[in-house]
Amino acid sequence: MSKQQTKPIARPAIEGGLSPDRLSLNTATVRPQWSLQQCVDGCLRHGFGGIAPWRDKVQEVGVANAARIIRESGLRVSGLCRGGWYTAQGALTLSVIDDNRRAIDEAVAIGADCLVMVVGGLAEGSKDIAGAREIVTEGLARTLDYARTVDMAVAIEPLHPMYAADRACVNTVKQALDICDQLGTGIGVAIDVYHVWWDPALLPQLKRAGKERILAFHLCDWLLPTRDLLTDRGMMGDGVIDLRGLRVAVEAEGFDGLNEVEIFSEQNWWRRDADDVMRVIADRGRSCC
């Protein structure tokens, strides 16, 4: 049975909000609390439509076992996090290419809609961001060569400019789409509201991307104030992002995938009972998204 045949058809969003079956749990949201099996069980218990594992959760139980757990659950896999990190050595290395090939294989094994790419920032001691972007483009091209042979979509996730030095030198949807235009088919973008909500060019770039290249949509919120730029994301509705407006915008361009909730929250949500977190997510999906 093909990957396409095993995935449920996405249902229309409820007017005014999202029902739980339109949500996918990114395992980072309950990273300290739950294993992959617990994440799957929690999604089923709370009526979520899908899951998006990080590779650490997959590798903890082994790829084959992770694939079995997810397949038997019937959950859709909105994405696998993450590939990329092309720039760490200041040049593209065989070890990085091999790791991205393994990430593609893992994404195929668990039936993911796409492999999400956090592409990497500056190498230690470097100030050459243009050179870093050239390395990223080359790395993506080589990864894509393999991904096409196994029918796995590659999704560049542009990260907020505050991460340009250490995590991702691709920081806007425009930059990501420029790379997509250069590389051709099989590659698109993962739109994470935390990273792109501020961009005045966002809406026209979503239109430019269209259905074929909007491969994933991630939800959380931007808190004011933010205590930590990595691990203080907000629950939907607790911050300043127009979540419903952005969700409607991606759907207007044809996106019909699951809405993936990805919240890094060391001081708040990671300290709570995970079932309580899931209940709040479901409630905020209806009321805020």
Backbone hydrogen bonds in HBPLUS format (Angstrom, degrees):
<---DONOR---> <-ACCEPTOR-->    atom                        ^
c    i                          cat <-CA-CA->   ^        H-A-AA   ^      H-
h    n   atom  resd res      DA  || num        DHA   H-A  angle D-A-AA Bond
n    s   type  num  typ     dist DA aas  dist angle  dist       angle   num
A0005-GLN N   A0002-SER O   3.12 MM   3  5.22 121.2  2.48  97.1 111.3     1
A0006-THR N   A0002-SER O   3.27 MM   4  6.57 139.5  2.45 146.7 156.8     2
A0006-THR N   A0003-LYS O   3.27 MM   3  5.41 133.9  2.50  98.6 110.2     3
A0017-GLY N   A0014-ILE O   2.99 MM   3  5.49 166.2  2.01 139.3 138.3     4
A0018-LEU N   A0285-GLY O   2.82 MM 267  4.94 172.6  1.82 121.8 123.1     5
A0022-ARG N   A0019-SER O   2.89 MM   3  5.60 164.6  1.92 126.0 130.9     6
A0023-LEU N   A0020-PRO O   2.94 MM   3  5.19 162.1  1.98 116.7 118.8     7
A0259-ASN N   A0022-ARG O   2.95 MM 237  6.16 175.3  1.95 151.9 153.5     8
A0049-GLY N   A0023-LEU O   2.98 MM  26  5.61 130.2  2.24 146.1 160.8     9
A0050-GLY N   A0023-LEU O   3.20 MM  27  6.44 137.3  2.39 147.0 146.1    10
A0024-SER N   A0259-ASN O   2.96 MM 235  5.78 151.5  2.05 131.0 128.4    11
A0261-VAL N   A0024-SER O   2.83 MM 237  6.15 164.6  1.85 174.8 170.4    12
A0025-LEU N   A0050-GLY O   3.13 MM  25  6.43 156.0  2.19 128.0 124.8    13
A0052-ALA N   A0025-LEU O   2.83 MM  27  5.87 151.5  1.91 143.0 135.4    14
A0026-ASN N   A0261-VAL O   3.03 MM 235  5.61 155.8  2.09 144.9 146.6    15
A0029-THR N   A0026-ASN O   2.93 MM   3  5.89 164.5  1.96 132.1 135.6    16
A0027-THR N   A0052-ALA O   3.07 MM  25  6.20 157.3  2.12 139.6 143.0    17
A0030-VAL N   A0027-THR O   3.24 MM   3  5.70 147.2  2.35 110.3 117.4    18
A0031-ARG N   A0028-ALA O   3.34 MM   3  4.58 164.2  2.37 100.8  97.5    19
A0033-GLN N   A0030-VAL O   3.14 MM   3  5.39 125.7  2.45 104.1 118.4    20
A0034-TRP N   A0030-VAL O   3.10 MM   4  5.99 173.7  2.10 171.8 169.8    21
A0039-CYS N   A0035-SER O   2.86 MM   4  6.12 151.1  1.94 147.7 156.4    22
A0040-VAL N   A0036-LEU O   2.91 MM   4  6.21 161.2  1.94 157.1 161.2    23
A0041-ASP N   A0037-GLN O   2.90 MM   4  6.13 167.5  1.91 152.5 156.2    24
A0042-GLY N   A0038-GLN O   2.78 MM   4  5.89 153.4  1.85 144.1 152.1    25
A0043-CYS N   A0039-CYS O   2.91 MM   4  6.15 154.3  1.98 148.2 154.7    26
A0044-LEU N   A0040-VAL O   3.08 MM   4  6.38 159.8  2.12 152.1 157.0    27
A0045-ARG N   A0041-ASP O   2.88 MM   4  6.07 157.2  1.93 148.0 155.1    28
A0046-HIS N   A0042-GLY O   3.00 MM   4  6.11 150.0  2.09 147.1 153.5    29
A0048-PHE N   A0043-CYS O   2.82 MM   5  4.84 145.4  1.94 148.1 149.6    30
A0047-GLY N   A0044-LEU O   3.33 MM   3  5.11 160.1  2.37  97.2 103.0    31
A0076-ARG N   A0049-GLY O   3.22 MM  27  6.37 172.8  2.22 147.9 145.7    32
A0051-ILE N   A0076-ARG O   2.89 MM  25  6.39 147.8  1.99 159.6 170.0    33
A0078-SER N   A0051-ILE O   3.10 MM  27  6.22 134.0  2.32 135.0 146.4    34
A0081-CYS N   A0053-PRO O   3.02 MM  28  6.35 168.3  2.03 152.5 156.0    35
A0057-LYS N   A0054-TRP O   3.10 MM   3  5.63 127.6  2.39 110.6 122.0    36
A0058-VAL N   A0054-TRP O   3.31 MM   4  6.70 154.1  2.38 147.0 154.5    37
A0055-ARG N   A0081-CYS O   2.70 MM  26  6.01 136.1  1.89 156.4 166.1    38
A0059-GLN N   A0055-ARG O   2.83 MM   4  5.99 165.0  1.85 155.7 159.4    39
A0060-GLU N   A0056-ASP O   2.97 MM   4  6.04 137.2  2.16 139.1 149.5    40
A0062-GLY N   A0058-VAL O   3.00 MM   4  5.93 123.6  2.33 137.7 153.8    41
A0066-ALA N   A0062-GLY O   2.85 MM   4  6.03 160.4  1.89 157.1 163.5    42
A0067-ALA N   A0063-VAL O   2.88 MM   4  6.07 160.0  1.92 152.4 157.6    43
A0068-ARG N   A0064-ALA O   3.03 MM   4  6.28 151.8  2.11 142.8 150.3    44
A0069-ILE N   A0065-ASN O   2.92 MM   4  6.16 166.1  1.94 154.4 157.5    45
A0070-ILE N   A0066-ALA O   3.03 MM   4  6.22 167.0  2.05 153.6 156.5    46
A0071-ARG N   A0067-ALA O   2.86 MM   4  5.88 161.8  1.89 145.9 152.1    47
A0072-GLU N   A0068-ARG O   2.93 MM   4  5.98 168.8  1.95 155.1 157.7    48
A0073-SER N   A0070-ILE O   3.10 MM   3  5.14 132.8  2.33  97.2 110.4    49
A0074-GLY N   A0071-ARG O   3.25 MM   3  5.55 141.2  2.41 103.9 113.4    50
A0113-ASP N   A0077-VAL O   2.84 MM  36  6.12 143.1  1.98 152.7 162.6    51
A0080-LEU N   A0114-CYS O   3.02 MM  34  6.49 142.4  2.16 151.4 163.1    52
A0116-VAL N   A0080-LEU O   2.94 MM  36  6.03 167.8  1.96 161.5 165.6    53
A0083-GLY N   A0116-VAL O   2.83 MM  33  6.15 157.1  1.88 148.0 155.9    54
A0118-VAL N   A0083-GLY O   2.97 MM  35  6.20 156.6  2.02 152.8 146.1    55
A0085-TRP N   A0118-VAL O   2.85 MM  33  6.23 147.6  1.96 137.2 146.0    56
A0086-TYR N   A0119-VAL O   2.89 MM  33  5.88 144.1  2.02 138.1 139.5    57
A0090-GLY N   A0087-THR O   2.91 MM   3  5.19 162.1  1.94 117.0 122.7    58
A0097-ILE N   A0093-THR O   3.12 MM   4  6.46 164.4  2.15 152.0 156.2    59
A0098-ASP N   A0094-LEU O   2.83 MM   4  6.00 159.9  1.87 151.8 157.6    60
A0099-ASP N   A0095-SER O   2.95 MM   4  6.11 152.7  2.03 140.3 147.7    61
A0100-ASN N   A0096-VAL O   3.00 MM   4  6.26 156.0  2.06 150.6 156.6    62
A0101-ARG N   A0097-ILE O   2.98 MM   4  6.25 144.9  2.11 142.9 153.0    63
A0102-ARG N   A0098-ASP O   2.95 MM   4  6.28 153.8  2.02 147.7 154.5    64
A0103-ALA N   A0099-ASP O   2.90 MM   4  6.21 149.9  1.99 142.5 151.3    65
A0104-ILE N   A0100-ASN O   2.97 MM   4  6.23 152.5  2.05 143.3 149.7    66
A0105-ASP N   A0101-ARG O   3.01 MM   4  6.34 160.1  2.05 148.6 153.6    67
A0106-GLU N   A0102-ARG O   2.86 MM   4  6.17 154.0  1.93 151.0 158.3    68
A0107-ALA N   A0103-ALA O   2.93 MM   4  6.17 157.0  1.98 148.4 154.5    69
A0108-VAL N   A0104-ILE O   2.96 MM   4  6.26 157.1  2.01 153.2 159.2    70
A0109-ALA N   A0105-ASP O   2.92 MM   4  6.12 158.5  1.97 146.5 152.8    71
A0110-ILE N   A0106-GLU O   3.09 MM   4  6.35 153.1  2.17 151.2 156.2    72
A0112-ALA N   A0107-ALA O   2.93 MM   5  5.14 165.6  1.95 156.8 155.8    73
A0111-GLY N   A0108-VAL O   3.12 MM   3  5.08 154.1  2.19 101.7 109.7    74
A0115-LEU N   A0153-ALA O   2.94 MM  38  6.38 154.3  2.01 155.5 161.7    75
A0155-ALA N   A0115-LEU O   2.89 MM  40  5.92 174.4  1.90 154.8 153.5    76
A0117-MET N   A0155-ALA O   2.77 MM  38  5.83 159.4  1.81 160.2 156.7    77
A0157-GLU N   A0117-MET O   3.04 MM  40  5.72 164.9  2.07 153.4 150.5    78
A0120-GLY N   A0167-ARG O   2.77 MM  47  4.61 125.6  2.06 147.3 143.7    79
A0169-CYS N   A0120-GLY O   2.92 MM  49  6.27 138.3  2.10 146.9 135.0    80
A0122-LEU N   A0165-ALA O   2.67 MM  43  5.07 160.1  1.70 126.4 132.4    81
A0126-SER N   A0123-ALA O   2.93 MM   3  5.37 165.3  1.95 137.6 139.7    82
A0132-ALA N   A0128-ASP O   3.03 MM   4  6.31 148.4  2.13 141.0 150.2    83
A0133-ARG N   A0129-ILE O   3.01 MM   4  6.27 151.9  2.09 144.9 151.2    84
A0134-GLU N   A0130-ALA O   3.11 MM   4  6.45 142.6  2.25 141.1 151.4    85
A0134-GLU N   A0131-GLY O   3.14 MM   3  5.02 121.8  2.50  91.0 105.8    86
A0135-ILE N   A0131-GLY O   3.03 MM   4  6.38 154.1  2.10 148.8 155.2    87
A0136-VAL N   A0132-ALA O   2.96 MM   4  6.26 158.3  2.01 148.8 154.8    88
A0137-THR N   A0133-ARG O   3.00 MM   4  6.19 160.8  2.04 144.1 148.6    89
A0138-GLU N   A0134-GLU O   3.02 MM   4  6.26 161.7  2.06 148.8 153.6    90
A0139-GLY N   A0135-ILE O   2.83 MM   4  6.06 161.3  1.87 152.9 158.7    91
A0140-LEU N   A0136-VAL O   2.82 MM   4  6.03 162.5  1.85 155.7 160.3    92
A0141-ALA N   A0137-THR O   2.98 MM   4  6.13 155.6  2.04 144.0 150.9    93
A0142-ARG N   A0138-GLU O   3.06 MM   4  6.34 157.6  2.11 150.1 155.1    94
A0143-THR N   A0139-GLY O   2.93 MM   4  6.14 157.3  1.98 149.4 156.2    95
A0144-LEU N   A0140-LEU O   2.76 MM   4  5.85 158.8  1.81 150.4 156.8    96
A0145-ASP N   A0141-ALA O   3.01 MM   4  6.22 144.9  2.14 141.2 149.9    97
A0146-TYR N   A0143-THR O   3.13 MM   3  5.48 124.6  2.45 102.7 114.9    98
A0147-ALA N   A0143-THR O   2.90 MM   4  6.15 164.7  1.92 151.5 156.7    99
A0148-ARG N   A0144-LEU O   2.96 MM   4  5.95 161.2  2.00 152.5 153.9   100
A0149-THR N   A0146-TYR O   2.95 MM   3  5.36 132.1  2.18 107.9 120.7   101
A0150-VAL N   A0147-ALA O   3.15 MM   3  5.44 146.7  2.27 104.9 114.2   102
A0152-MET N   A0147-ALA O   3.07 MM   5  5.15 169.4  2.08 138.7 142.0   103
A0151-ASP N   A0148-ARG O   3.40 MM   3  4.94 165.2  2.42  94.5  98.6   104
A0154-VAL N   A0186-GLY O   3.07 MM  32  6.37 164.4  2.09 152.3 156.8   105
A0188-GLY N   A0154-VAL O   2.85 MM  34  6.30 153.4  1.92 158.8 166.4   106
A0156-ILE N   A0188-GLY O   2.86 MM  32  6.17 157.3  1.91 147.3 140.3   107
A0190-ALA N   A0156-ILE O   2.89 MM  34  5.82 155.6  1.95 132.1 133.2   108
A0159-LEU N   A0170-VAL O   3.07 MM  11  6.52 148.8  2.17 156.3 149.8   109
A0163-TYR N   A0160-HIS O   2.90 MM   3  5.85 171.7  1.90 134.9 137.7   110
A0164-ALA N   A0161-PRO O   3.03 MM   3  5.06 168.6  2.04 113.3 114.5   111
A0167-ARG N   A0163-TYR O   2.88 MM   4  5.19 161.3  1.92 148.8 152.7   112
A0168-ALA N   A0163-TYR O   2.97 MM   5  5.82 171.1  1.98 139.9 142.6   113
A0176-ALA N   A0172-THR O   3.11 MM   4  6.44 162.8  2.14 150.6 155.1   114
A0177-LEU N   A0173-VAL O   2.84 MM   4  6.05 160.5  1.88 153.7 159.0   115
A0178-ASP N   A0174-LYS O   2.85 MM   4  6.07 148.6  1.95 151.1 159.9   116
A0179-ILE N   A0175-GLN O   3.24 MM   4  6.57 152.1  2.33 144.5 150.5   117
A0180-CYS N   A0176-ALA O   2.98 MM   4  6.36 155.8  2.04 144.7 152.2   118
A0181-ASP N   A0177-LEU O   2.81 MM   4  6.04 159.8  1.85 151.6 155.9   119
A0182-GLN N   A0178-ASP O   3.13 MM   4  6.34 146.9  2.24 137.5 146.2   120
A0182-GLN N   A0179-ILE O   3.04 MM   3  5.02 117.4  2.45  94.0 109.7   121
A0183-LEU N   A0179-ILE O   2.94 MM   4  6.20 146.7  2.05 151.2 160.5   122
A0184-GLY N   A0180-CYS O   2.88 MM   4  5.90 149.1  1.97 158.2 162.5   123
A0189-VAL N   A0213-ARG O   2.71 MM  24  5.87 166.1  1.73 165.0 164.2   124
A0215-LEU N   A0189-VAL O   2.90 MM  26  5.70 154.9  1.96 156.3 164.1   125
A0191-ILE N   A0216-ALA O   2.86 MM  25  5.97 163.3  1.88 145.6 139.8   126
A0218-HIS N   A0191-ILE O   2.76 MM  27  6.09 162.8  1.79 147.4 151.1   127
A0195-HIS N   A0192-ASP O   2.96 MM   3  5.64 141.1  2.12 119.1 128.5   128
A0196-VAL N   A0192-ASP O   3.31 MM   4  6.52 142.7  2.46 149.0 159.3   129
A0193-VAL N   A0218-HIS O   3.13 MM  25  6.16 173.8  2.13 149.9 148.1   130
A0197-TRP N   A0193-VAL O   3.11 MM   4  5.20 148.1  2.21 145.1 143.1   131
A0199-ASP N   A0196-VAL O   3.12 MM   3  5.60 162.3  2.15 121.4 126.4   132
A0202-LEU N   A0199-ASP O   3.06 MM   3  5.26 163.8  2.09 117.4 118.6   133
A0205-GLN N   A0201-ALA O   3.17 MM   4  6.24 149.3  2.27 149.1 158.3   134
A0205-GLN N   A0202-LEU O   3.05 MM   3  5.14 118.3  2.45  98.4 114.5   135
A0206-LEU N   A0202-LEU O   2.85 MM   4  6.15 146.2  1.97 155.9 166.5   136
A0207-LYS N   A0203-LEU O   3.10 MM   4  6.40 156.7  2.15 149.7 155.6   137
A0208-ARG N   A0204-PRO O   2.93 MM   4  6.20 150.3  2.02 139.0 147.6   138
A0209-ALA N   A0205-GLN O   2.88 MM   4  6.12 150.1  1.97 143.0 150.7   139
A0210-GLY N   A0206-LEU O   2.97 MM   4  6.23 169.5  1.98 156.5 157.6   140
A0213-ARG N   A0210-GLY O   3.29 MM   3  5.83 141.0  2.46 109.3 118.3   141
A0214-ILE N   A0210-GLY O   3.16 MM   4  6.26 131.1  2.41 154.1 167.0   142
A0260-GLU N   A0217-PHE O   2.93 MM  43  6.09 154.6  1.99 170.8 164.3   143
A0219-LEU N   A0260-GLU O   2.61 MM  41  5.85 158.9  1.65 153.8 159.3   144
A0262-GLU N   A0219-LEU O   3.06 MM  43  6.11 157.8  2.12 156.8 162.3   145
A0221-ASP N   A0234-GLY O   2.82 MM  13  4.46 118.9  2.20 131.5 131.2   146
A0234-GLY N   A0221-ASP O   2.78 MM  13  4.46 163.1  1.81 145.2 139.5   147
A0240-VAL N   A0222-TRP O   3.06 MM  18  5.78 147.8  2.17 145.0 149.4   148
A0266-GLU N   A0231-THR O   2.98 MM  35  5.52 146.8  2.09 138.9 146.7   149
A0233-ARG N   A0264-PHE O   2.86 MM  31  5.44 157.5  1.91 171.7 170.8   150
A0238-ASP N   A0235-MET O   2.95 MM   3  5.64 160.6  1.98 149.2 149.6   151
A0243-LEU N   A0241-ILE O   2.95 MM   2  5.45 125.2  2.26 107.0  90.9   152
A0246-LEU N   A0242-ASP O   3.06 MM   4  6.34 155.7  2.12 150.8 157.2   153
A0247-ARG N   A0243-LEU O   2.88 MM   4  6.09 159.9  1.92 152.3 158.5   154
A0248-VAL N   A0244-ARG O   2.88 MM   4  6.03 164.7  1.91 152.3 156.3   155
A0249-ALA N   A0245-GLY O   3.01 MM   4  6.14 145.3  2.13 135.1 145.1   156
A0250-VAL N   A0246-LEU O   3.00 MM   4  6.33 158.6  2.04 153.9 156.9   157
A0251-GLU N   A0247-ARG O   3.04 MM   4  6.24 158.9  2.09 148.5 155.0   158
A0252-ALA N   A0248-VAL O   2.84 MM   4  6.00 143.1  1.97 142.7 153.0   159
A0253-GLU N   A0250-VAL O   3.18 MM   3  5.27 138.2  2.36  96.5 107.8   160
A0255-PHE N   A0250-VAL O   3.11 MM   5  5.62 155.8  2.17 148.5 141.2   161
A0254-GLY N   A0251-GLU O   2.93 MM   3  5.00 160.4  1.97 106.7 112.0   162
A0268-ASN N   A0265-SER O   3.40 MM   3  5.45 151.2  2.49 100.0 108.0   163
A0270-TRP N   A0265-SER O   2.93 MM   5  5.56 159.1  1.97 157.1 154.7   164
A0271-ARG N   A0268-ASN O   2.97 MM   3  5.51 153.9  2.04 114.7 123.2   165
A0272-ARG N   A0269-TRP O   3.37 MM   3  5.28 165.7  2.39 101.9 106.1   166
A0276-ASP N   A0273-ASP O   3.01 MM   3  5.32 122.7  2.35 103.8 118.3   167
A0277-VAL N   A0273-ASP O   3.07 MM   4  6.47 151.3  2.15 148.7 157.5   168
A0278-MET N   A0274-ALA O   2.95 MM   4  6.26 157.0  2.00 149.4 155.0   169
A0279-ARG N   A0275-ASP O   3.00 MM   4  6.25 152.1  2.08 143.5 150.8   170
A0280-VAL N   A0276-ASP O   3.00 MM   4  6.28 157.1  2.05 150.2 155.9   171
A0281-ILE N   A0277-VAL O   2.92 MM   4  6.19 162.0  1.96 153.2 158.5   172
A0282-ALA N   A0278-MET O   3.01 MM   4  6.22 165.0  2.03 149.4 152.8   173
A0283-ASP N   A0279-ARG O   3.03 MM   4  6.24 157.6  2.08 145.2 151.3   174
A0284-ARG N   A0280-VAL O   2.79 MM   4  6.02 165.4  1.81 159.5 163.2   175
A0285-GLY N   A0281-ILE O   2.79 MM   4  5.96 148.2  1.89 150.4 159.6   176
A0286-ARG N   A0282-ALA O   3.32 MM   4  6.57 153.7  2.39 141.2 146.2   177
A0287-SER N   A0283-ASP O   3.03 MM   4  6.28 156.7  2.08 146.3 153.4   178
A0288-CYS N   A0284-ARG O   2.73 MM   4  5.19 158.9  1.77 143.9 147.5   179
